[in-house]
């Protein structure tokens, strides 16, 4: 189990490199991993279930211990990123397929990878976990409503179908994981080191599968999608950091908020695109590219914040 724990820790820390290598292999040999898209919902459910298994009752205390920061981060998550996506789609006049994909990414909750990146950056990890939990639990209602309101200008959006999808893909697996941890916590603790590994592998499988099945589309539209994704991620990170500074939130918590806002549950965006917008085949691309980019950008940002943190005077 110790070896598995070390492998999980290594892969989690270098998830951006793993995704890059996996995506490159998928691009080179699509047939090797193209089958993974048939199980996108399963992989996302496994990642969400793994997240639920790691949540303890004590983790919810951070919501009450740091309500201002939790509220600021969650509000920014569900305003900056959705509106940023909508503005980019309008300004760049994106085609409907790509527009709904970008908006889906913007309307999703924070991703679990943000907790790892926050740890690397020397940020407030409990706060990051708290924001991820809150935004994830709000997602079954908030995400479909935002997609319905912002994405309806490009494609027809079924609010009820979206709500059902998010409940099945996020809420049920997370709550089941929390319940099992509550009941069998003593036994789960013995194997908990494997859960981050499951989540990492699930994210890699989702991303590489999408890349493999969209090779030609990536060749034709990859640069455009990458440009939009980079701008979107940058908007979220900068605005999250700016909001924290305006509210005079201390350094480690500001770092957590900036990372949380900038990093999305892009696996959910891919799954929702595949489940609800099959008539728009390129809608999965923004989520797949975001999965690769936000881990790279998050790691770079974490490195800069960590170095700056070391230079801060000790009070």
ABEGO torsion letter per residue (X at the ends): XAAAAAAAAAAAAAAAAAAAAAAAAAAABAAAAAAAAAAAAAAAAAAAAAAAAABBAAAAAAAAABAAAAAAAAAAAAAAAAAAAAAAAAAAGBBAAAAAAAAAAAABBBBAAAAAAAAAAGBBAAAAAAAAAAAAAAAAAAAAAAAAAAAAAABBBBAAAAAAAAAAAAAAAAAAAAAAAAAAAAAAAAAAAAAAAAAAAAAAAAAAAAAAAAAAAAAAAAAAAAAAAAAAAAAAAAAAAAAAAAAGBBAAAAAAAAAAAABBBAAAAAAAAAAAAAABAAAAAAAAAAAAAAAAAAAAAAAAAAAAAAABBBX
